[in-house]
Structure formats: structure tokens, C-alpha cells
Amino acid sequence: MTLISRERQAQLQRSLIVSFIAQGFIGSAIIPRVPDLIKQLDISFVTWGLISGLTAVGAALGLSAANTLLHRFGGKHVALVSFIFVVLAQSSVGFLTNSFAYFAVATSVSFAMSTFNISINSQAVVLQTITGRVILGRFHASWSIGSASSAAISGFLAPILPLWFHLSSFAIVGGVVWLFLGTRLLDREEGFTADGASSEKPGSWRFMPKRVYLLGLGLAVGVFPEAAMWDWSNVYGRDYLGYNVALASIPYSVFALSMIVGRLTIDTVGKRVPLYLQAAVGATVGAIALTASTLLGPSLTADGSFAGLVAISALWALAGLGAAPVTPSFLASATLVSGMSTAQAMARISILEMGIIIVMKFAMGNVAQASGVGVSYWIPIVSWLSAAVIALWAFGLHKKQAAMPV
């Protein structure tokens, strides 16, 4: 692999940090407004679960096209076009009152966001490989910073702002910041230089190494609990714990802030504890914390006391710390797939993840409708435990790969 200059590495790192922050900021603005959006669309939990799951079809299509687009146009231009589309489309969501129109817009956003995601994540993995240090944590911490700040501010503003103005203003602010500070990504030629395998023509999708299947499953069960917290946390807070709109957003904000702390320490902890082992332990801790919140939550919040909110927030903070290394470790697993570029491997792993996520989101919506959102939270609990097992397998695979002679 040929190194790009240290100055260019520093520019790329700054742009990636801004990119992850902006992505989290725009995407998480909707979290406290999910119940309001469900009401505006006049749909049930089952329909919401179905829609939120099927929008992943757009993401899957984006992943299918991502490597071809990156190979032809380069990461910088793909990120620029896809992010501008996300800003424009996300600004329109608050105006929608028809579930079919929302599905079409949300699916389009998923397509654009997935191509943007592959662009910045593949460049982050390449940069980590170039520097020889575990730096993915700081990028995903940046996403958590954007997400937590957006969710917290949105929770405060939710009772004040109309839905359309809320979502539009957050999308525009995030988009303007990114356009000014986050566009110094690698272009096509720089991408070929930094990731030697990227200059190869995109391979056929029929070429799917066996490792891709298990790593795709690992990414799905690792990501899904975060997605469940994102999609359902405010419903969980309002319907299951009995909080008002402002208080219901606090546990997720604490969860996201805790992930920031956890992801900022991944690099330091990584000097002693391998990333995949961090993920296995973290997923287990997240499952235990969420189990305690689900079992004890109603009794802790029954009297509406401040102590109950503190207790729930503490459990969600612990879950956030546990979740911190899980997603970065499975995204980094693209380097465990030999014979293709980072973007090619990541696209294959991610598209498998999306297919599994669709099924899991649909299942969660059905369980929430039939048995309540509290019962549905057992799905992300089991998902985290599954991620811990697969992370241990990936840890063993990583050790074998590291022991191979160069």
C-alpha cells in the first residue's frame, strides 16, 4: 500500500470527523419526533415497523451500487452528491401526511445515506490501515456527538417547534456545516493510491467469500440494538415508562453521550484490549443493562420521581458504553475479507446486514403492536448477545490473520 502524505491524512481525518458529526446530527433530529410522525401519518406500530424495515431496501440498493459509483467517481464526489440529496429529502419529511409518500422519501434517503456511509466508512478504514493505529473509535464517537447533540436539542425543542420546521432546520444546518468543513475527502485517484485494491474493477456480486456471510450477520446483530434505540427510544420512554415528550428523550441522549465517551476511549483501550474483544464484552454489557432497564423500568418510574429517571438513565449510559466498540469492530471486519478492496468487502457485508435488519425491524414492530414496546425490547437484547458471540469468532480470525507471515 502506498501512503498518502501526512498533511493529506490530517485533512482527511478532519473531514471524516465533520462528516460523521453531520450525518449523526441530521439523522437523529427525528428521534424525539417519531411518535409525532407516526401520528401525522396516521399509522399503527406494525405499519411503522414495516415501513422502517422496508426503507432498508433503499439502503441495500445503495450498497449494491456504492462500489461501482466509488470506483467510477471517487469517494469525494459520491459523498457530495449523496449528502446534498439527503439534506433536501430529509427537509421534506415533516411535510408528509401520507404513509406511501413517506416510504418513498425515506427509501430514497436510505439509498443516498448508504452510499455516503460506504464512502466515509471505507475511507476511515483505509486511513486506519495507513496510520497503523486503531482510530475508528474517534470517527464513530463523532457520529455519536452529532447524534446525541441533535437528540438532546430536538427533545427540548419538540414541544415548541412544528415537525416540518424542526426537521428542515436541522437538515439545513447540518448540510451547510458539512459543505464548508467536511468535503476534503479522498478523490478517485487518491483513493486508488491509498487503497491499492480499490483500483481493481468491481467484482461480480456472485463472488461472496464465506466470511462475508458471518460478518454480515455480525454487523446486523451488532447494529440493530443501536437502530432499535434510535427508532423506538421515544416510544419506549412515553408508552412503557410513562414520561412526557421532553423526559422521554433523556435516556437516549444519555445513551448516545455514553457511546461518545466509550468510542473516544476505544483507541486507548485498544492498546491493551483488541477491538473485537472489546466488542464481545461491550455487547454483553449492553444486553445486561438493557435487560435491567426493561425488567425494572416500570417500577422505577411508577412514582414519576427524579430518582427513577436517574436510574433508567444510568442503565442506558451503561448500555451506551457497552455499545461503543460493537459497530466499529464489525465495520473494521472488512479487512478480514481477502481478495477485494475495502469498499467491495464493506458493501457486501453491509448489504447482507440490511437484509437481516429488514426482518428484525419488521419483527420488532409486530411485537410492539401485539405485546407492547417493552416486550419488543427483548429483540435487541438477544441481538447484542448474538453480536458478542460473533465478535469472539472474529477475534479468533483476526489473531490467525495477524499470525500469518507477510
Buried (B, 14 or more C-beta within 10 A) or exposed (E): EEEBEEEBBEBBBEBBBBBBBBBBBBBBBBBBBBBBBBEBBEBEBBBBBBBBBBBBBBBBBBBBBBBBBBBEBBBBBBBBBBBBBBBBBBBBBBEBEEBEBBBBBBBBBBBBBBBBBBBBBBBBBBBBBBEEEBBBBBBBBBBBBBBBBBBBBBBBBBEEBEBBEBBBBBBBBBBEBBBEBBBBBBEBEBBBBBBEBBEBEBBEEEEBBEBBEBBBBBBBBBBBBBBBBBBBBBBBBBBBBBBEBBBBBBBBBBBBBBBBBBBBBBBEBBEEEBBBBBBBBBBBBBBBBBBBBBEBBEEBBEEEEEEBBEBBBBBBBBBBBBBBBBBBBBBBBBBBBEEBBBBBBBBBBBBBBBBBBBEBBBBBBBBBBEEBBBBBBBBBBBBBBBBBEBBBBBBEBBEEEEEEEE
